[in-house]
Amino acid sequence: MRKYCIIFLVFVFAIVSTVRAADWPQWRGPYFNGSTDEKPLPSDWSKTKNIAWSVDLTGSAAATPIIWGNRVFISGVDSAKDILLAMCFDSTDGKLLWKHDIAKGIYRDRRSTFAAASAVTDGNIVVFFYANGDLVCFDMNGRRLWARNICNDYGPFAFLWTYGSSPTLFGGRLYIQVLQRDVPVHGHGLQGRKNESYLLAIDPDTGKTLWRQIRPSEARAESREAFSTPIPHSFNGKQQLLIVGGDALTGHDLETGRELWRWGTWNPKRITHWRLVPSPIAGDGVVLACAPKASPVYAIRPNRAGVLDESAVVWTSHDRKEISSDVPTPAYYDGDFFVLNDIRKHLSRVEPRTGRVKWAIQTPGDAKYEASPLAADGKIYIISHAGGVAVIDAANGKVLNTIPMDKPSGLELVRASISAAHGRLFIRTTQRLYCVGK
């Protein structure tokens, strides 16, 4: 009996240790919803106080830090050399473990760089993706396993601005979405034939394409463009991939990419300049689609296969103008959605099944908050373009602290979301990477 008790205790300890040592393996974290079970997490620090380590970066980029065990992966740029970078730091002390030059040329427009997409890892490999189409896979020690260029394979991206979707690694497949214009724009895209929007599944061990699913759209011009990221979720016990953009929200079979259902649209008039940025976010049986340009949020319940009618709409935020998001993806945490409104400068806690607003506050300061919120340890963490971090009590919306972490200059802005792992926060500013906590 004593032997079995010891085995049971070891098993329980292993589970608890795993939970306490949660990683942040991709852009929206371990649960694909901007939340983590990590605790305790700091709420009081400065650029010098309660900092475990910090390192200089050689250029500004929007990619979020990705953490697995004692490694921090980050896509970046060397502005002086005009080179895209893949980097790995030791999460305990900030030591640079490895760095690789990926390609020459870091941007095509001054608003963002090609290093906007966050890396993704499963603890065995790490994949970096860039807006020039480069897709590169390394092992955890930095040995290159494979590389390919999506634009060389399927044509240059047809976007007005710079492509920015992050890859998703789930269930042994790497998923990438390209929701783009059907015609070239400013010389970008295929010339002389239609540009297709598609969903791509790749074998992460070899880099080979498993399938490519064309995704049709009735949107027009820029409204066909999406900067969102594929999000896996389970409805009624069936795992599927959620895609939003091109004036529609869709669910796809993970094995084949086949479209299971479709809802749309938030754009019945087919306005042409409504590109879509926020990714889908699911919780408590519904999925949110955040319409652009200060338009409402739509809560959809995928209640059947095929094209969904208005009976699938659980609620909208038409009568609550503060419940909207043009850029940030909401978080799902503690049974509720946390919607960050970058245009009207509000953060709100919203009940998934009813749309009831539990609290709504104005975001601190004058700067915009476009990075997606982190929800953990009873707190919501948001960071502004100016590098100001706000720590907010998730229960009541009280602002617990505001902490300046940067002073950007020129066109450089803080765009990367905050990550949390191993009891610490990882914050990327325009010039530094900070590890906050003990």
Summary of the structure (lengths in Angstrom):
residues: 438
radius of gyration: 20.8
end to end distance: 39.7
largest distance: 75.2
contacts: 1538
relative contact order: 0.14
helix: 7%
strand: 40%
